[in-house]
Amino acid sequence: MKQKTKILAMHAELSTLFPNMPDHWYLIDTSGGVEQAIAQNGDEVDILLSASIEKLDKTVLGRFPNLKMIASVSAGFSNIDLNECKARNISVTNAPGMNSGDVADIAVTMMTSLLLSMQQKHDYIMSDSWVNKAPPLRHSLRDVPVGIVGLGAIGLEVVKRLTPFGVDLKWWGPRPKSEISLPYVESLEALAEQCRGLIVCCRPDVSNHNLINQKVLGNLGPDGALVNVSRGSLVDEPVLIAALKKGALGGAGLDVFESEPTDSSKWADVPNIILSPHQGGATYETLFAQAQLVQNNIENFLNGKPLLSSVI
């Protein structure tokens, strides 16, 4: 009888995304925790299922001496040491472009809520301020300048969703794109200075760690709003928190954090903040579609066929 392919899900929940798992897959038991599963079975693992948030560097990959493939149920793969994978001839696949619309939904919902001061309006009612004074006026969304950092798949979906609001959209990235008609601003600092809202949705890498720093937040100013749906590494969290507490920044919406899960105490007394547990792209529809692509990639790999979405 043919030996089953031994697969380890780096998060227990990943296994629930494969209701029609092939019989020749053997999913390693993680009921005692992923760490215990690695300690007991690491040298037998053929394939890793990744959620793109766990660190798969050279040290971690060294615990899987017979690893042949990493399949990410996500578009992201910045958590994976690709150089080590190349050196060991480990194939890496991802699920690109499938959750861009879902992530954009979260980004736009956060940004419009911040620009419309929805948290302050909620607090106004809950503090019974309405009994004593009329609610403050708000600015219209029409013609409000909003900048997008990174105009890839998610950024383009953000544009589709924000355009009907009548905001004044512009963008910045490492390089302009001739096919994009949206106004391009020459620097991130200039974009922040020109905008009341800034949505970060660029791909993270070593070159843009803490890309959103004190200078950028200062340029956004006390009426400005920041939304990050990329990765937590792009925002200098201590600087962001300090700016919100001092009123140097108007508000922020975060779906991603420097360390995940984030410590709730860090945000307990931070005003004008909307937090989401890195689930921008985690919808039933998208996750199962991504898992199906992962399953097809694994089957193609095992059968010597071309991968459908190969990173390396």
C-alpha positions as CSV (number, residue, x, y, z in Angstrom):
1,M,0.0,0.0,0.0
2,K,1.3,3.5,-0.9
3,Q,2.6,5.5,2.1
4,K,0.5,8.4,3.0
5,T,1.8,12.0,2.7
6,K,2.4,13.4,6.2
7,I,1.1,16.9,6.5
8,L,1.4,19.3,9.5
9,A,-0.9,22.3,9.9
10,M,0.9,25.1,11.7
11,H,-2.4,26.1,13.2
12,A,-5.0,23.6,14.3
13,E,-7.9,25.5,12.6
14,L,-6.3,25.0,9.2
15,S,-7.4,21.3,9.2
16,T,-11.1,22.3,9.2
17,L,-10.7,23.9,5.8
18,F,-10.2,20.6,4.0
19,P,-13.6,18.7,4.2
20,N,-12.7,16.6,1.2
21,M,-9.2,15.7,2.1
22,P,-7.7,13.0,-0.1
23,D,-7.3,9.6,1.5
24,H,-3.6,9.5,0.9
25,W,-3.1,12.6,3.1
26,Y,-2.2,11.9,6.7
27,L,-2.8,15.0,8.8
28,I,-0.6,14.9,11.9
29,D,-2.5,15.2,15.2
30,T,-2.1,18.7,16.8
31,S,-4.6,18.2,19.6
32,G,-1.7,18.4,22.1
33,G,-0.4,21.6,20.5
34,V,1.6,22.3,17.4
35,E,4.9,22.5,19.3
36,Q,4.3,19.0,20.7
37,A,3.4,17.7,17.3
38,I,6.7,19.1,15.9
39,A,8.7,17.6,18.7
40,Q,7.2,14.2,18.1
41,N,6.8,14.2,14.3
42,G,9.0,16.9,12.9
43,D,11.4,14.5,11.1
44,E,8.5,12.8,9.3
45,V,6.7,15.9,8.0
46,D,6.5,16.1,4.2
47,I,4.3,19.2,3.8
48,L,3.6,22.2,6.0
49,L,0.3,24.0,5.9
50,S,1.0,27.7,6.7
51,A,-1.3,30.5,7.6
52,S,1.4,33.1,6.7
53,I,1.6,34.5,10.3
54,E,3.9,31.9,11.9
55,K,7.7,32.3,11.5
56,L,9.2,29.8,9.2
57,D,12.9,30.8,9.3
58,K,16.0,28.6,9.0
59,T,15.9,27.5,12.6
60,V,12.2,26.4,12.5
61,L,12.6,24.8,9.1
62,G,15.6,22.9,10.5
63,R,13.1,20.9,12.6
64,F,11.7,19.4,9.4
65,P,14.7,17.6,7.8
66,N,12.5,15.8,5.2
67,L,10.2,18.8,4.3
68,K,9.4,18.9,0.7
69,M,6.7,21.7,0.4
70,I,5.2,24.6,2.3
71,A,1.6,25.5,1.2
72,S,0.3,28.8,2.4
73,V,-3.5,29.2,2.8
74,S,-2.9,33.0,2.2
75,A,-1.5,35.3,-0.3
76,G,1.3,36.2,2.1
77,F,4.7,34.4,2.4
78,S,6.9,37.0,4.1
79,N,7.0,34.7,7.1
80,I,8.9,32.1,5.1
81,D,12.7,32.0,4.6
82,L,12.7,31.6,0.9
83,N,16.5,31.5,0.6
84,E,16.5,28.5,2.9
85,C,13.7,26.8,1.0
86,K,15.6,27.3,-2.3
87,A,18.8,25.9,-0.7
88,R,16.9,22.8,0.4
89,N,14.7,22.5,-2.7
90,I,11.5,23.0,-0.7
91,S,8.6,24.1,-2.9
92,V,6.5,27.1,-1.7
93,T,3.0,28.0,-2.8
94,N,0.5,30.6,-1.8
95,A,-3.1,31.6,-2.6
96,P,-2.7,35.0,-4.2
97,G,-5.4,37.6,-5.0
98,M,-8.3,35.6,-3.6
99,N,-9.0,37.6,-0.4
100,S,-8.1,41.0,-1.7
101,G,-11.7,42.2,-1.8
102,D,-12.4,40.9,1.7
103,V,-9.3,42.8,3.1
104,A,-10.4,45.9,1.2
105,D,-13.9,45.7,2.8
106,I,-12.3,45.9,6.3
107,A,-9.9,48.7,5.2
108,V,-12.6,50.9,3.8
109,T,-15.0,50.2,6.7
110,M,-12.3,51.2,9.2
111,M,-11.4,54.3,7.2
112,T,-14.9,55.6,6.7
113,S,-15.8,55.0,10.3
114,L,-12.7,56.9,11.4
115,L,-13.3,59.8,9.0
116,L,-17.0,60.0,10.2
117,S,-15.9,59.9,13.8
118,M,-18.2,57.0,14.6
119,Q,-16.4,56.0,17.8
120,Q,-16.7,59.5,19.2
121,K,-20.5,59.6,18.3
122,H,-20.9,56.3,20.2
123,D,-19.1,57.7,23.2
124,Y,-21.2,60.9,23.0
125,I,-24.4,58.9,23.4
126,M,-23.1,56.5,26.0
127,S,-21.8,59.4,28.2
128,D,-25.2,61.1,28.1
129,S,-23.6,64.1,26.5
130,W,-26.6,64.4,24.2
131,V,-28.8,65.4,27.2
132,N,-26.8,68.6,27.7
133,K,-25.5,69.7,24.3
134,A,-26.1,69.3,20.6
135,P,-23.8,66.8,18.9
136,P,-20.8,68.2,17.1
137,L,-20.9,68.6,13.3
138,R,-18.8,66.4,11.2
139,H,-17.0,66.9,7.9
140,S,-18.4,65.4,4.7
141,L,-16.5,62.5,3.1
142,R,-16.8,64.2,-0.3
143,D,-13.4,65.4,-1.5
144,V,-11.6,64.3,1.6
145,P,-8.1,63.3,0.5
146,V,-7.3,59.7,1.2
147,G,-4.0,58.1,0.3
148,I,-3.2,54.5,-0.4
149,V,0.2,53.0,0.4
150,G,0.8,50.3,-2.2
151,L,-1.5,49.8,-5.2
152,G,-1.4,46.1,-5.6
153,A,-4.4,43.7,-5.6
154,I,-5.8,45.0,-2.3
155,G,-5.1,48.6,-3.0
156,L,-7.0,48.4,-6.3
157,E,-10.0,46.8,-4.5
158,V,-9.8,49.7,-2.0
159,V,-10.0,52.2,-4.8
160,K,-13.2,50.4,-6.2
161,R,-14.9,50.7,-2.8
162,L,-13.8,54.2,-1.9
163,T,-14.5,55.8,-5.3
164,P,-18.4,56.0,-4.8
165,F,-17.9,58.0,-1.6
166,G,-16.4,60.8,-3.6
167,V,-13.1,61.0,-1.7
168,D,-10.0,62.5,-3.4
169,L,-7.9,59.4,-3.9
170,K,-4.1,59.4,-4.5
171,W,-1.4,56.8,-3.9
172,W,2.3,56.1,-3.3
173,G,4.4,53.0,-3.8
174,P,8.1,52.3,-4.4
175,R,7.6,53.1,-8.1
176,P,4.8,54.7,-10.3
177,K,2.7,52.5,-12.6
178,S,2.1,53.8,-16.0
179,E,-1.2,51.8,-16.3
180,I,-2.7,53.5,-13.2
181,S,-4.5,56.8,-13.7
182,L,-4.9,57.6,-10.0
183,P,-2.6,60.5,-9.0
184,Y,0.8,59.3,-7.8
185,V,2.6,61.2,-5.0
186,E,6.4,61.1,-5.1
187,S,7.0,60.2,-1.4
188,L,5.1,58.6,1.4
189,E,5.8,61.7,3.6
190,A,4.2,64.0,1.0
191,L,1.2,61.6,0.6
192,A,0.6,61.7,4.4
193,E,0.9,65.5,4.4
194,Q,-1.6,65.9,1.6
195,C,-4.2,63.4,3.1
196,R,-6.6,63.1,6.0
197,G,-6.7,59.3,5.7
198,L,-3.9,56.8,4.9
199,I,-4.5,53.1,4.1
200,V,-1.5,50.8,4.3
201,C,-1.9,47.7,2.0
202,C,1.6,47.2,0.5
203,R,3.6,44.0,0.6
204,P,5.8,43.8,3.7
205,D,9.5,43.1,3.4
206,V,12.8,43.9,5.1
207,S,13.0,47.3,3.4
208,N,9.7,48.7,4.8
209,H,9.9,47.8,8.5
210,N,8.3,50.6,10.5
211,L,7.5,52.4,7.2
212,I,4.8,54.3,9.1
213,N,7.0,56.3,11.5
214,Q,6.8,59.5,13.5
215,K,7.4,61.7,10.5
216,V,4.5,60.1,8.5
217,L,2.1,60.2,11.5
218,G,3.1,63.8,12.2
219,N,2.3,64.7,8.6
220,L,-1.1,63.1,8.9
221,G,-1.7,65.2,11.9
222,P,-4.4,65.5,14.6
223,D,-7.3,65.2,12.1
224,G,-5.7,62.3,10.3
225,A,-6.6,58.6,10.3
226,L,-4.4,55.6,9.7
227,V,-5.6,52.1,8.6
228,N,-3.2,49.1,8.3
229,V,-4.3,45.9,6.7
230,S,-0.9,44.8,5.5
231,R,1.4,43.5,8.3
232,G,2.1,44.9,11.7
233,S,5.8,45.3,10.9
234,L,5.0,48.3,8.7
235,V,3.8,50.5,11.6
236,D,5.9,51.7,14.5
237,E,3.4,50.7,17.2
238,P,4.9,52.6,20.2
239,V,5.0,55.7,18.1
240,L,1.4,55.2,16.9
241,I,0.1,54.7,20.4
242,A,1.9,57.8,21.7
243,A,0.5,59.9,18.8
244,L,-3.1,58.7,19.6
245,K,-2.7,59.3,23.3
246,K,-1.4,62.9,22.7
247,G,-4.0,63.7,20.1
248,A,-1.3,64.1,17.5
249,L,-3.2,61.6,15.3
250,G,-7.0,61.6,15.0
251,G,-7.5,57.8,14.9
252,A,-6.3,54.4,13.7
253,G,-7.7,51.1,12.5
254,L,-5.6,48.0,12.7
255,D,-6.2,44.5,11.5
256,V,-2.6,43.5,11.9
257,F,-0.1,43.9,14.7
258,E,3.7,43.8,15.4
259,S,3.2,40.8,17.6
260,E,0.2,38.5,17.2
261,P,-2.0,37.9,19.1
262,T,-1.5,41.4,20.4
263,D,-1.6,42.2,24.1
264,S,-5.0,43.8,24.9
265,S,-3.5,45.9,27.8
266,K,-1.4,47.7,25.2
267,W,-4.5,49.3,23.7
268,A,-6.7,49.6,26.8
269,D,-6.4,53.4,27.2
270,V,-5.7,54.3,23.6
271,P,-8.4,56.6,22.2
272,N,-10.0,56.5,18.8
273,I,-8.8,53.1,17.8
274,I,-10.5,50.2,15.9
275,L,-8.9,46.8,16.4
276,S,-9.5,43.6,14.4
277,P,-7.7,40.2,15.0
278,H,-6.0,39.9,11.6
279,Q,-9.1,38.6,9.9
280,G,-9.4,41.0,7.0
281,G,-9.3,38.2,4.5
282,A,-10.8,35.5,6.7
283,T,-14.3,34.9,5.3
284,Y,-15.9,31.5,4.9
285,E,-16.1,31.9,1.2
286,T,-12.5,33.0,0.7
287,L,-10.9,30.7,3.1
288,F,-12.5,27.6,1.6
289,A,-11.6,28.8,-1.9
290,Q,-8.0,29.3,-0.8
291,A,-7.9,25.9,0.8
292,Q,-9.1,24.3,-2.4
293,L,-6.3,26.0,-4.3
294,V,-3.9,24.7,-1.6
295,Q,-5.3,21.2,-2.0
296,N,-4.9,21.4,-5.8
297,N,-1.4,22.6,-5.5
298,I,-0.4,19.8,-3.1
299,E,-2.0,17.2,-5.4
300,N,-0.2,18.6,-8.4
301,F,3.1,18.6,-6.5
302,L,2.6,14.9,-5.4
303,N,1.7,14.0,-9.0
304,G,4.6,15.9,-10.6
305,K,2.4,18.4,-12.3
306,P,2.9,22.2,-12.5
307,L,1.9,24.1,-9.4
308,L,-1.0,26.5,-9.8
309,S,0.5,29.3,-7.7
310,S,4.2,28.8,-7.2
311,V,6.3,31.2,-5.1
312,I,9.4,29.0,-5.6
